[in-house]
Amino acid sequence: MFSENPKNSDIFSNSNSPLNEMIFQLMISAMLLIFGIIIFILGMVILLVDLKNYQATKRKF
């Protein structure tokens, strides 16, 4: 990973380097995790709103 001359290092410029592939996979995993958390939170909000509306209609009878 470390080379004697950083200017000659092609770790970040070479698209087939193992470090570049690992960073790309980590970025995709992090994005999917964030999307999953956002979808989970939206689902909980929708569930609570729906439950509130169900309880409100149940009391009218």
N, C-alpha and C positions, 0 to 999 in steps of 0.2 A: 504494500500500500504506500509506503514512503519510498521515495526515490532520492537519489543524491542531488539531482537537479530538478526542482519542481516545474521548471519551464518545459522540460522534456516529458513530463508525466502526462499520459493520456488516459488517466483514470476517469476523469469527468468528460472528456471530449470523445472518448471511444464509447459508442452506444452498446457495444457487446461486452463491456467490462463487468465483472461480477459485482462491483460496488454499485454501478449504475443500475443493474438489474435488481439488486436488493433494495435500493432506495425507491425505485419505481413500484415494487411490490408493497413496500411499506406505505407509500403514499396512497395506493389504491385501497389497502386494508383500512387505513385511517379514514378515508373518505366514506367507505361503506359503513364503518362503525358510526361515524357522525350521522350519516343518513338514517341508519337504523335507530339511533337515539331520538332523532327528530321525529321520525314516523311513530315511534312508541309514545312520545309525549303528545303528539297530535291525536293519536288513538285514545289516550287516557282522557284528554280534554273532551273529545267527542262523546266518549262513554259517559263521562260525568254530566254533560249537558243533556244527553239522551235520558239518563237516569233521573235527572231533575224534572224533565218534561213528563216522564212516565209517572213519577210520584205526584206531580201537579194534576194530571188528568185522572189519576186514581182517586184523589180526594173529592173530586166533583160529584161522584156518584154516591 
